[in-house]
Amino acid sequence: MKRIRKNILIWLGIFVWVSFFAFCYYVFFTELIWDVEVYDDIPQYGQYMSFDKNYNDKWYKWWMDESIRPSEITYDMEIIDYKMIRYDPRDAQYLGYLVVEYSQEDYEKEIDRLRNYESTEYLWYYWVTWMSGYDLLAIYADKYYGFVYALTDWEWKIIYVELIFCNYFLDLDPEKYIPSEYLLDWFDAWEDNDYRKNMII
């Protein structure tokens, strides 16, 4: 009887310790401690970009080329929607999108600029296949750090999106912050994604 009681106490102790460490992991490695920073203030647009190499007061985004996005917001751009997200529990992650409706003349100029951008390969990075629903105008993709790209609906509207992270995975769910129709098809960067498993073998 004493042996049974002793075994029960041992297993109870093991359960308590495992539960404690699981809780500590959750506290220190999830959004519970590190706040997700969400910004939608257009006047501060430049503050959240990294177009130049002087990163004073700017977010440093893992060497990713954000020049697909407009370098500034001008008075003649009609901003339909905008959001920037920064999350930095261990290594910084960034999600964001900007939806702009242009005049016909400015739209054609922006289409030309994006078509002249030297887009990179992107298919099968994080299992991405193609973009449905909108036409992909330009993309900068990195096997490790993610994507920056621009889409259009051919009705004077251009959507700029970025999904920037490292270590082959995102802690955040992009669909929680970015409308799903703006995301690349089959994009998967959860921590246990198969793409990551293949890359770190």
Beta strands, then each sheet from edge to edge (+ up, - down):
strand 1: 37-39
strand 2: 78-87
strand 3: 93-101
strand 4: 135-142
strand 5: 146-152
strand 6: 157-164
sheet 1: 1+ 2- 3+ 6- 5+ 4-
end
